[in-house]
Amino acid sequence: MGMKNFLVGLIIFLTNTLEGITGFGSTVLSLPFLNILIGLRPAVQLFGVLGWVMAFYIVLRSWRSIIWKEIFFIALWVGLGLPFGMWMFDAVNPEKLCVLLGAYMIIMGFRGWNQTLRNRSGSANVQNGSPRSIWIRIFLFCGGIIQGAFGSGGPFVIIYAAKAIQDKRSFRVTLSLIWVIMNTVRLTNWLMHGELLNREMGALLLLCLPVTITGLLLGDYLHRKVSEYHFRLGVYILLAVSGLFMLVSNILKLIA
């Protein structure tokens, strides 16, 4: 039991440090491991709470850098998909969709990484704002479905936001406000069904909240030290690594 708690705490600390730097990544990176250690449902609900705490802290620190027009656009389309994902969490097993998403994340991560390397200025010639085609709207809607089901729909949003928001502070805090909104909906739903008010979840929160806060503070410090260029490289590398985790973990579920 002691070793399991140590591993859970270590995973939470490392992935939350990464999220403190970039504004995303902790859930999709840690979920495959926490699924093995504590089970899928407790892991998803645990990160619903921890993700809300982390995102709320970032919003409080940097709220002046929020890009509101992107908040309204992203929240609308992700929010439309959220109820479907919350239903899927109980009724459907969407591993095949996650396999496709993982493959796409790897491709987009390497593509963005390569473009950033070729443009040493950190994509300075790209203007804020991406074409808001019907495909972008469908993409964000699918992100809402995965967010509602697993709390890891962020990659859909990251792929859009990495093009639409070039400033690293605005990128991180805008994403964090999206996570606050979405996780508030999910937490409210779980509380209404009495799913978070149990001894097991209380013990997990007591274990994980201190390491979450420690990792977040370290990540916040590192975020201020990283240049725009290296921040963007890190975002795309983390996107590709997250995709690899999602791809492998869901393929293993399908063949099990």
GIHU-V986541 format. One record per helix or strand of 2 or more residues. SS is the DSSP state (@ for helix, = for strand). FROM is the first residue (numbers start at 1). LEN is the number of residues. Records with the same first field share a line. If there is no record, write none. Layout:
SS->FROM-LEN / FROM-LEN
//
This chain:
@->2-21 / 26-13 / 40-26 / 68-24 / 95-24 / 134-17 / 154-11 / 168-25 / 199-27 / 228-28
//
